[in-house]
Amino acid sequence: MTGQASTPLQRAARILEIIAAAPDGLSLSEVAERVGLPMPSALRLLRNLVDVGFVATEGRRARYRLGTRMQRMFQMSLGTERLRGICAPELQALADRFDLTAYLARFGDERVDLCCTFMPRDAARTSVHPGQNFPINASAVGRVLFAHQPDDVISRAIAQPMRKYRPGTQTKPADVRRAIEEARVKGYALSDDELDEATLAVAVPVRSGDAGVVFSLGLLGLRDAFLDTLSIRESVAMLGDIADRLGPQLANLGSEPIT
């Protein structure tokens, strides 16, 4: 696209394109010049984009960068093969070392989806697959990911009917909210015989730059075998270390300049 765009939506899209291609941000005058708009018109569009979280400003001279909402959209759109390539070295090694299943989950469209799973390659015991269902009231990654979303998102989720998968599954909104708050405070979540019989899952958030928490790492196994191998503290510490290393890599993927 060259020259001045013809509609407000096209002009806003062009602004997003040029800001995405400028990792150090752009000033108001630079945006106006590149889009071909008077500065007052460019400022109005920028303010609208800031209001919805697509653009953010920083510094006293207000350099404009992609905002949190746009960063999260990039993170949510990353392909599974690309994510697998980043996570495989660490998560596959973790799965092989402890005969447990390691996996990466992602938040998007107010739900939690599985991105990639790493089963132990030479398992000496029965392995457990995480499946595709990560309810807010019964799964570890579900709790962790919802714990880092806005309150209105949490409220909508717990207002829906919640299934009782196991005797210990929480289904009352107040109880589920408390569990989510606990996951936020502690920095991890457990699912102990709450989703699938006799299974234990541990999950931690992955903080990927300005996008915040879009991903979570989980470790899963049969409860007794899991605890014979690792304590909860050890598993949280190892997952947390991996999350700290993967977070910047995922953030860089989600903020690559548009060309």
N, C-alpha and C positions, 0 to 999 in steps of 0.2 A: 504494500500500500504506500503510495507516495502522495505528497501534497496534503491539503487539508481535507479531512474526512467530512462527509456530507451530513451525517446525523449525529446527535449527541451520543448514541450508543456506539457508533463507529469511532467517534473521537475518544470516548472512554476506553475502548478496546485498544486503540493505537497508543494511548498513554500507558496502558498496562504493558504492552509489548516493549516500548522503549525503556520503561523502568526495569522490566525483567532482564533486559540486556545490559543493565548498568549496575554491576554488583556494588559499586560505591555510592549509588544513589544519584539523583539529579536535583538541581535547584529548580525553582519555579520558572526562572527565565529560560533554562535549558529545555524544560518540558515544553514551554510555549513555543520556543523557536523550532523544535523538532516536529511538533505537531502542526505548526503553522497557524497558531491562534494568538489573539491578543492575550496579554497576561491576565486581565480580569476574567476572561472566559476560561482560560486554562485553570485559574485558581478555583473557579466554581466547580469545574469537573473534578479537580483533585480533592476538594473538600467532600464532595459526594462519595468519592471512592474511599476516602479516609473514614467517613461515617459508617460504611458497610464493611470495613476491615480489609478491603482489597489493597489499600495503600496505607503506609505509615510514614510519619515524619520524625525526624530526629535532629538534634542540634539546634542552636539558636538561629541558624540561617535556614532551617527547615529544608533539609535534603529529603527527597521523597524516595522511599524504597517499597518493595512489595510488602504488604501487610500480613498479619498472622493468618487471616482467613484464606488468602491466596496461597500462602505457604502450605497450609493444611490441605488445600485442594491438590497441590502438587504431590504431597505425601500420599494422599489417598489414591492417586492415579498411578502410582508406580507399579509396574508389572511384576508378577510373581517371580518370573525367572531372574529379573534384575535383583529382587530382594533376596532370592535364594542364593545368588552368587555372592552377595555380601555376607549373609549369615552363615553359610555352609561351613566355612573353616572352624568357627568357634562352636556352633551348635551341634554339628556332627561329632566333633571331638568330645563334647560334653555328653552326648547320648552314648557314644561308644565306651567312654570311660566308666560310666555308672550304670549302664544297662537300663537307662530310662529314656523316655521320649521327650525331645526338646522341640519347641515350636515357636513360631512368630505369628501373632494375631494383630489385626488392624481394626481401628474404629472408623466407621464411615456410614453416613445416612442413618445415624442413631441406632446402629447395631454393630456387633463384633463379628468379624469374619476371619477364618483361618487363611494365612498367607502361605506358609510352608512348614512342613513337618520333617523332623530328622529322627528316624528310628535307629536303634543300635544295630550295626551291621552284622555283628557276631553275637547276638543275644544269647546269654546263658539261661535266660528265663523268659517267661511270657511278657511280651511287650503290649502296651496299651496305646491305641490311636486316639487322639483328642477329638475326632469327629468334626462336625461342622456347626454344632450348636453350642453357643456360649451365652446362656441367659444371665441377666444381671443378678438374679437371685441365687444362682447355684454354681457358677463357674469362677475360677480364680482370675482369668484374664478379663472376663466380663466385669468383675468388680473393680479391678485395677483401672481398666480403661474408662468406665463410667465415672470413677472417682475423680478423674481429671477433666471432666467435661462441665459445661455450665450447668447451673442448678436447674434451669428450665428443662434441659435435656434429661437430667436425672428424674425430675418430677414426672415428665411424660412417660418415661420408661416404667417407673414403679406404679403408675396409675393403671397400667394394663394388667389384665389377669395374669398371675404368675403360677406356673405349674409346680406341683410338689413332686419332684423326681424321686426323692428318697425320704425316709422318716425325718431326717435332720434338715431338709431343705426349708429355707425361710420363704414364706409367702405373704407375710404382712408388710405393707409398705414401710411402716416405721422401723421394723426390724431390718429390712433390706437397706434402708437409708443409713442406719447405724453401722451396718457392716461396710457400706461404701465409705463412710466417713472414717472408719477405722483403717481401711485400706489406704486412704489418702494420708492419714497421719503416720502410719507405720511404714509406708512405702512399699508394701507388698500385700498380697492376698493369698488365702488358702481356700481350697475346696476339698473338704475332708469327708468323703462318702456322702456328698450332697448332690452330685449330678449322676455319677455312675457308681454302682455298688463296689465297695472295697477299694476305691481308687483315691489317690491323693494327688493334688495338683498345687503347685506353687507358681505365682506369677509376679513379675515386677514391671513397672512402667519403663518405657524407653523415651527419653526426652530428646527430641530431634530439633534443636535450634528454636527458631521463632515459631515453628509449628506447634510447639508444646508436646503433649503426649498424644500421639496417634497410634503408636505401636506398643505391644507388650510382649515380653518373653515369658514362656511357660515351661515348666518341667513336670512330667506326669509319669505315674507308675502305679502298680498295685501297692496299696498302702503299706503292708507289712514289709515288702521287699524294698520299697522306697526308704522307709525309716531304718531298715537294717543297713542301708548303704550310706545315707546322708541324714544329718539332722536338719530341721527346718532352718536353723540359723545358717548352717553351711550352704544349703541350697540357695537361700536368699542372697548370701554374700557372693556366691559365684555368678548367679544370674545378674546381680547388680553390677558386678565388674564387667561382664560382657555387655550389658546395656550401656554402660558408660563409654565403652569403646565403639559400639555400633551406632549410638546416637549421632555423633558428628558425621559419620559416613552417610547415614540416611538423610541428615539435614543437607549435606552437600548435593546429594542426588536430587533432592526436592527443590534446590535453589539454583540449578544450573541455568545460565543465561539462555534465553530464547534466541535462536539464530534463524 
